[in-house]
């Protein structure tokens, strides 16, 4: 015979998980505001802009904003990639590798 489920414990675990996800979402939204430079706006300006965006039903505008958002994230990832490649090459050179950084491009 199976042991009965402890619904109270399961419910508490789900509530904890939901609280954790909400906290992470708020943190990520704050990071996004800072990353976009929107933290330079006053609270009223930022709130007004977000309300206007949320109320917009024009699909073409929303699509244009979405494309611009994609371009924002892609440009950030491209800027991060070259720095990591430079660090990797510098680490190889410091380890006394006989292969020069220029000739190590075979895996790229």
RAHUPE-V248657 format. One record per residue. PSI is psi in degrees with one decimal (999 if undefined). D_CENTER is the distance of its C-alpha to the mean C-alpha in whole Angstrom. Layout:
PSI,D_CENTER / PSI,D_CENTER
This chain:
136.4,47 / 150.9,43 / 139.7,42 / 148.2,41 / 144.7,37 / 89.2,36 / -35.0,35 / -43.1,34 / -42.4,32 / -41.2,30 / -41.2,29 / -40.8,29 / -41.3,26 / -39.9,24 / -40.8,24 / -42.1,23 / -43.1,20 / -41.3,20 / -41.9,20 / -43.3,17 / -39.7,15 / -42.2,15 / -43.2,15 / -39.5,11 / -44.9,11 / -42.7,12 / -44.6,11 / -36.6,7 / -41.3,9 / -41.3,11 / -36.9,8 / -41.9,7 / -44.1,11 / -44.8,12 / -33.6,10 / -8.9,12 / 4.6,15 / -9.9,16 / -10.4,17 / -15.0,20 / 155.6,21 / 162.6,23 / -40.0,22 / -42.9,25 / -45.8,23 / -44.9,20 / -43.3,21 / -42.7,23 / -42.2,21 / -39.1,19 / -43.9,22 / -41.9,23 / -44.5,20 / -31.3,21 / -12.5,24 / 126.7,24 / -8.3,26 / 109.6,26 / -35.2,24 / -41.5,25 / -44.9,23 / -39.8,20 / -41.6,20 / -41.3,20 / -39.7,17 / -43.2,15 / -41.4,16 / -36.8,15 / -42.1,12 / -44.3,11 / -37.5,13 / -49.2,11 / -37.3,8 / -40.0,11 / -34.3,13 / -39.2,10 / -32.7,10 / -38.0,14 / -32.6,14 / -33.7,13 / -48.0,15 / -35.7,18 / -40.1,18 / -34.2,18 / -40.5,21 / -41.9,23 / -40.5,22 / -44.9,23 / -40.3,26 / -37.7,27 / -37.8,27 / -42.9,29 / -36.6,32 / -26.0,32 / 0.9,33 / 27.4,36 / 138.6,35 / -13.8,38 / 129.2,35 / 154.7,34 / -34.1,31 / -34.3,32 / -4.6,33 / 18.5,30 / 6.8,29 / -29.2,30 / -1.3,27 / 999,25
